[in-house]
């Protein structure tokens, strides 16, 4: 097991996961200001311009150092296509939550499924995480399909489990899925690639 505070690069399933860098601010901004992203997410720290994006990347780096976050830029063919990562990392309970998004124009190609699966395998195999939760608004069917394809079992509906889009203090129901390190890998596998490899950075 590596120290989760040490930033990693993870490769597999046709993708590379790497920590966000300052030079990636414009890509992050494009992703999290996309209307489809904003339809389903209410960020704790809203990002409206490049300065906000740079601050968000700094916050992600601090999260790595504190061991509470592990957020990756997802790259395919050397180009960033989205983001995936763990939040709420609890080392005592060996639990975390996974979140993800893809850039507009790149959805529907199975990238999110592969990114979530790669991040999940890394967390289980390299970091000793035992349980990962995945939550989404009940009517976000694309996220539900990603959860199912990655072997995250549906556990129920959390009433008022998340904010309404861009309306903190108002709520909507959320589906909760979870996967355990002891659960079988999903079948069919998203790719014939045998799994993740990690490179300390």
N, C-alpha and C positions, 0 to 999 in steps of 0.2 A: 504493500500500500504506500502510495506517495503522500506527501503533505499537500492537502488541497489548497493551502495558501500559496504554493508554488504554481505559477501559471503554466498551463500545459498547452501543447498542440496535440490534437487527436486526429488520426487518419483512418479512414475505412469507409466502406459502402459507397465509394465513389466521391466522397466528400472530405474536406479538411475543416476541422474546428480549431479556431485560434482565438486568443484573447483580443478584444478590441483595442486598437491603437488610436492615437490622436489623429492620424492621417485618414481614419475611417469615418470622421464626423459627418461628412456630407452624405455618405451611404446610410448611416444610422438615421440621420434627419429625414432622408427620403422615405425610409421604411416606416418610421413611427409617426409621420404626418400623413400617410396614405389614408384616404377615407375608409377603406375596408379595415385597416388596422384599428382606426379610431372607433369603428362601429362595435368592436368587440372588446376593447381594452380601455381602461381608465388608469393611466400610469400614476404612480405615487408622485413622480417628478415629471410633470409635463415638459415636452421638448418642442419648442416653437421655432428655434433658429440655431445657427451653427454654434453660438456660444453655449446654448443649452445642451447641444449634442456633445460638445467637448466636456462640459461639466458632467454629463451622464457617463461618459467614458471614464473620467476620473473617479466617479463614484463606483463604477464597476471594478476598477483596479483596486480601490480601497476594500471592496467586498471580497476580492480574492485574498488580500492580505489578512483580513479579519477572519477568513474562513466561512463567511456567511453567504457568499454568492460565488457562482462560477458561471459567468456569462461568456459565450463564444460568438464570434462572427462565423457564419457558415460560408465556406467557399467551395465552388465547383469550377474546375478548370482554372483555378487561380483568381477567380472573380467572386467577390462577396455577393451572395444571393439571399441572405437573411440572417436571422439570429436564433440561437437556442441556448438554454442554460438552466441552471439550478438556482433556486432562491430558498430562503428559510432553512438553510442547512443546519441540522441539529445533530451534532456529533455524538451526544449522549444517547439519543434514540436511533441514530444512524438513519435519519429521514431527511427528505427534501421535497420540493415541488419543482416540476419542470414547466417551462414556458417556451414559446417559439413563435416566429413570424417569418414570412417570406416577402421579398420585394414584389411590388405589383408587376404583372406580366410573367411571373415565374411560378405562379401557383398552378396546381393541377398536374404537376409533373412528378409527384411523389418525392420531392425534395424534403418537404417537412417530415414525412414518415421516416426517411433515411436519417435525417438530422436528429430527430427525437430518439430513434433507435440507437444511433451511434453514441449520443450523449448518455443514454440510459446504460448501455454496456460499459462505457467508461466509468460511470459512477459506481456500478456494481463491481466491476472487475478490478478497477484500479484504486478506488477510493473507499471501499468498504461500506458504501451506503446499502441499507437493507430494504427500505421502502421509499418509493417515489410516487407522489400524488400528481395528478393532472386534472385541472378543473377548467370548465368552459361554460359559457352561457347555454342554457338548455336548447336554444334554437340555433346554435352554431354547429350545424351538422357536419361541416368539413372538419372541424376539430374533433368531433365525436368519431369520425372515420379514422383520423390519424391515431387517436387513442386505441381504437379497436385493432387496427393493423399492427400497432406496436405492442399488443398484448396487455394493455392496461385494462383491467377488469372494471366494469361499471359497478359502483358501490352504492349509488343512490343519488337523490337530489338534495342539495343543500338549499333550504328555503332562504331567500334573500342572501344568497351566498356570495354575491359580488355586486359591485356598483353598476348602475345603469351607465351606458356609454357617455363619458364626459360629464357625468352628473354625480359627483361625490355626495353622499348623504341620501341618495335614492338607490334602490336595490332591485335586483332581479335574481331569479333562481339560477342555480348552477348545478350541472352534473359533476359528480366526483368519480374519477377513475383512479386506480392505483395498480402498481406492479411491484412485486417483491423480488428480491434477488434469487429466491428459491423457485420462482415461477419459470416455466419453460420459455424458451425463446419463441417468438411468434412464428407461425407457419401459415403461408409460405414466408420464408425469410425475404426481407426487402431487397437483398442482393446476395449473390454467391460469395461475396467477400467474407472471409472467415471471422472478421471482427475488428475491434479497434486496436490501434497501437498508440502509445502516448510518448511524446517527446518533451522533456522538461524545457522550459524557456526561462 
